[in-house]
Amino acid sequence: MATFDILLALLLGVIVLGTIAASIANYLIGGYRLLSWMKRQRDSFRIRGSKTTSENEQRAIHETLMACDQLQKTDLKKWKFKFETISLIEKISSIYYPNSPVSIEQARLGDILEVLQEANQKILHIIHLPRINYVTRFRLIQILESLTTSYAEKPKVKKNTSEIKDFLFRPLFRKLQIMVVRSLLVQWLLLVGEASLKVYGDNSIDEEDVEAEEILAGWDCLHHEVEISLSENVQQIAESMKKEIIFSTNSISWKKAGENYFSLVDQIARHYHSESTFPIYEVHVFDLLKSVSDSLEQIGRLTQKPVLNKILKIRIAQLTQAKTIPFL
């Protein structure tokens, strides 16, 4: 082999190794930034619980931290996102409204919109952490697959040059990715707990006396003002779910509305990933964070709608008493 060929091979080797080293460094730095920031958020919430003089707040913070600790010990494939989220909200709402038959529905619209905007700011902070795009550039389905099937059991496929890095350092990347997903879920529980504290803990303002007809009229006007760009197929899926709710013969509970939202997301995911066993997990983590942030921003804009001025202090319980309230 000519000297030139040897030098060229060495140069290419150095470039490949340098690229791999840079990629690993970005992964590690991004992961460290994310995990350390989330640890500070959790520590801050814990300190808040130790300093507050309110017994109800102490109990609510304790329930949130217990949910976080339980998540840390639970196998991710056995952890149920929807159930755990609603369960935490119900526990905190029942602390502040122990005599209410449906304590979760005692939340006011205005408070919900406010805490959603605050949650959006924290999600935006995560998105803008240094090198966060490197450590969240994977699909949730990859984590699910790594938890249920070992790499040795997967069919062997030919690796191209761009996949060598992932092939060689797969165990390291997967371990870090699982840590990232678990930490994001813990952060989600902290956001839910903190939001529930604010929504249910503030009982200082009495709701206004607004008739159900006026509530419905306001929502009808809001519906015509909202413009969301959706593809034709996705629009049909959303319209189908909307009609199911509007033409329901019974009132739609707050919990039932939440189940409808999850069902809508699942149907849309299946539209784009019909061949996937778990289509809802096909989303990239970074794209998921951006999508959640964009959605929260759009919801936050509802506070600027004049039509909502009269009903922002209305509790969810009052809305669910009106049979035809359109939740979509």
N, C-alpha and C positions, 0 to 999 in steps of 0.2 A: 504494500500500500504506500502510495506517495506521501511525502511529508505534508504536502498541502491538504491531502484528504484527511490525514490524522488530525491536523490542526483544526480543520473545518468541523470534524466530528466532535473534537473537544469543545470547540466554541458553541456548537449546537447543544452539547450536553450542559455547558455552563448556563446557557440561556434558558433551557428547560428547567434546570434545577433552580435558577433564580426566579423564574415565573412561579414555580411551585412554592418556593420559600415565601415569596411576596403574597401569594394567595393564602397560605397558611397564616402568615402574620396578620393579614386583613381579617381573617376569620377569628383569630384569637383576640385581636384588639377590639373588633366589633362585639364579640361575645363578652369580653371583660367589661366594656362600657355599658352594655345592656344589663348584664347581671348585677353589676355594682350599683347602677342607678336604681334598679328594682329593689335591691336590698335596702338602700337608703329609704325608699318609699315605705317599705314594710316596717323598718325600725322607727321611722317617724310616726307611723300609725300606732305602733305599740307604745311609744312614749306618750302619745296623746291619751291613750287609755289609762296610763299610770298617773297622769296629771289631772284628768277631769274629776270634778266633784259630783257629777251627775251619775247616779246609779244606773239609770237606763242607758246612758251612753257607754258606761263601762261594760254593761252586759252586751250591748250591740257590737262593740269593738272586740269583746271576747269571742262572740259567735263568729265574727269575720276571721279572726286569727286562727280559731279552731278549724274553720273550713280550709284555710290556707295550709295549716299543718297536716290536715288529713289528706289534702291533695299531694303534698310532698311525699307521703307514705304510700299512696295508692298507685297501682299500675295504671298508666295512662289509658290503655285500651279498655279499662273497666270504669273509668271516670266518666260520668254522664253530664255533659255541659249544661243542657237545658234544665235537667232536674236539679243540679247543684245550684244553679243561678237562681231559679225560682224559690228553692228551699231557703236559701240565705235571705232573700228579700222577705219571705213570709216570716221567718224567725225574727228579723229585726222589726218588721211592722207590728207583729204581735206583742213585742215588748212595749211599744208606745200606744198600741190600741188593743189591750188584752180583752176588752169586752165586745169588740167588733166581731161579728160572725165571719166577715171576709176582710181581715185587717189590711191585706195587700191593696185593696181598692180604696183605701183612705188617702191615697196620694193625690195631690193637686196637680193639675196640668202645668201651671206656671212653674212649680217646683221641679217637675220632671224635665221640662225644657231647659231650665237653668242648670241642673246638674249634668245634663247631656252636653251642654256647651263646655262645662268645666272638664268633663271626661275627654272631650275632643282635644282640649289643650294639652292634656297629658299624653294622649296618643300622638299628637303632632310632635311633642317633645321626643318621644321614642323614635319616630320616623326620622327626625333630624339628628339623632345621635351619630357621632363619627363612625363611619364604616358599617352602619347598621344594615345597609343594603347587602353587604357580603354575607352576613351571618343569618339573614332571613331570606336568602335566595334559594328556597327549596319549597316543595309542595308538601302539604300536610299528609298526603297519601304515602309519601316516602317514609314518614315516621311510623305510620300505621303498619306499613309493610315490614319495616325493620323490627317492629315489636311482635309481629305474628309469624314471620318467616325469617329464618337465619339466612345469611348470605350464601352459605354452603348449599342450602336447599334450592336456591334460585337457579334457573337455567343459565348455563354459560353462554355469553354472547361475546362476539368479537369487539374488542375495545379499540377505538380510534385514538389518535394522538390527544384530542381534547379531553378524553375520558380517563387518561392515564392517572392524572392527579387524583380524581375521585376514586379510582380503583385502588391505588396504593394507600391512600389515607382515609378510606371509607370508614373504618371503625372510629377514628378520631372525629371526623365530620359528623357521623351519626350521633355519637355521644354528645357532642356540643349542640347539635340540632334538637335532640331530645331535651337537653337542659334549657334551651331557648324556649321551646314550646311549653314546657312545664312552668317556667318563670313567667311567660306571658299569661298563662292561665291563672297563676297566683296573682299577678297584677290585675287581671280581670276581676277576681274575687275582691281584691282591695278596692277597686273602683266601684263595684256593686255595693260593697259594705259602706264605703264612704258616702256614696250617693244616697243609699237608703237612710243613713243617719240624718242627712240633711232634709230629705223628703218627708220622713215621718217624725223627725225630732222637732220640727218647727210647728208648734200648734198655736202660735200667737195670733194668727189672722183667721177670722171667721169667714166662711164662704159667703158669697153674695147670694141673695134670693133670686135666682134665675129660673124661669120655668123651662120645662123640658122642650117645649116647642121652640123657644128662643135658642136653646142649645143646638137643636137640630137645624134650625135656619142658619145659624152661624157656621156649622160644619158644611152645610150645603154650599154656602158662598165660598168657603175656603177651598172646597173641592174644585170649584171652577177656576180658582186663582192658581192652583198648583199646576205646574207644567214639568213633566218628567219625560226625558227622551229615552224611549225604549224601542227595541226592535219589535217587529210585528209579532213574531212568535212569543216573545216574552210578554208583550202587551196582552196577548190573548190569555196567557197563563194568569197574569195579574187580574185581568177582568173577570175570569172565571172564579177566582178566589173571592173577589169583591162581591160578585153576585151571590155567592154562597152565604156570605155574611149578611148582606143587605136583606135578602129574602128569607132569612131564618125566621121561623115562627116563634122562637124563644129569644130572650135577651142574651147578648153575648158577654160572657164574663171576661174579666181582665185576663185570667189565666187562659181561657179559651182563645182569646185574641192572640196571646203570645204563641200558643200552639199553632195557630193559623200562619203566623209570620214564619215560624220555623219550617212549616210545611211548604210555604211559598218558596223559600230559599232552596229547599230540597228539590222541588219541581223544576226550578230554573236551572239548578246545577245538573239535573238529569237531562235537561234539554241540550246542554252543551257537552256533556260527558255521558252519553247514553250507554256506552260499553263498559263504564267503570262500575266496580262493585260498590264503591263508596264515592259517588260523584261530588258530594258536598266537600270532600277532602282534597279535591283536585286543585284547589286554589293555592297559589304561592303565598307564603306568610307575609311577605312585604306588601304584596298586592292586597291582601286581606286587611292589613293595617290601614292602608291608604283608602280602601273602600269604606271601612268603618268610619274613618275620619270624614270622608266626603259626605256620608249619609248623616252623621251627626251635625255637620255644618248646615246641611239643607234643613234638618229638623229645627236647628237653632234659629233659622231665619223665620220660622213661624211666629216668633215673638214680635216680629215687625209687622205682622198682619193686623190691621185695625179691627178686623172682624173678630179676633180673639180677645180683645181687651176686656170684654164682659164675662168671659168664661175661664180666664186663666186661674181663677181661684176656686173653680169647681173641682170637686173630688171625682175620681174615677167611678166611685160607687154611684154617683148621680148620673153619670153618662151611661153606665150599663143598665140603668133602670129604663132607659129609652130604647125600645126594641130595635128601631131602625137606624141607630147611630152607625155610620160607615167607618169602620176602623181602617179601611184601606183607601 
